[in-house]
Amino acid sequence: MTPSRLPLLLCTVLVLLAVTTEALAQVNTESMRRVDVDGFTLRLSGNLAFQQGNSDVFETDVAGRVDYRVRRHYTFLNASQRFARSDGGTFRNRAFAHVRYNYEATGRVTGEVFTQIERDAFTRRRVRLLGGLGPRIRYAQTDRWHLFQGSTLMHEFESLDPTQAGDRDPDTNRVRWSNYVNLRVSLNDQVDASATVYAQPWLSDFSNIRILHEALLSFRITRHLSFQTAFNLRYDSRPPAEVEDLDIALRQGFVFTL
């Protein structure tokens, strides 16, 4: 990044913090994978909200993404933080980071290695740490659409709040089989759409499964600025005590790409 580009970057971040209604905190990293990146790219998004009067609300939401590709090697980092308080009580408190390395073995098969760490007070998770590896297969790739599938063995360590774990062991180690399908479509030069479905059963008990579906629609405003709408559905067959097994969310926000 050259010094001459820093003012543009800082100004854009300030605008996003001022006007974004709901920035996209990416959890499904597949939805933001850059299949066309060459070299280095940076994405930033943010949300800052205050309210005083009948209710006092403070909310902040920031996210960032770095991609780097050189020949057969591709690495990306995705991180986000969401925090919100209302009338003295916290109703959002979540942090997430994911790093993934890809090596293109052939034109259709890519090897993947990844690690991820997250915490979420409202799903009772003090920390969730993942690590895995496996193949990613390209079934189709044209100028307008892409279809990929991935399958990895994934080790998962999870630590729950012991006061709210119920009859579950607050600390667990398990191996899950993570599978996903990702479809991307460029509707025209300004509009892109994607859909991803993950299924992650526990290897020793396939009835213990987690499912994630995300659909994303992106409208390119300028070369560096886009507006995005995302629909997320998450299902956990064995959630912690007093946590719903199904979550649905709709988010909108701006994304800056360098």
ABEGO torsion letter per residue (X at the ends): XBAAAAAAAAAAAAAAAAABABBBBBABAAAABBAABBEBBBBBBBBBBBBBEABBBBBBBBBBBBBBBBEABBBBBBBBBBBBBBGGBBABBBBBBBBBBBBBABAABBBBBBBBBBBBAAAGBABBBBBBBEBBBBABBBAABBBBBBBBBBBBBBBBBAAAAEABBABBBBBBBBBBBBBBBBABAABBBBBBBBBBBBAABAABBBBBBBBBBBBBABAABBBBBBBBBBBBABBBBGBBABBBBBBBEBBBBX
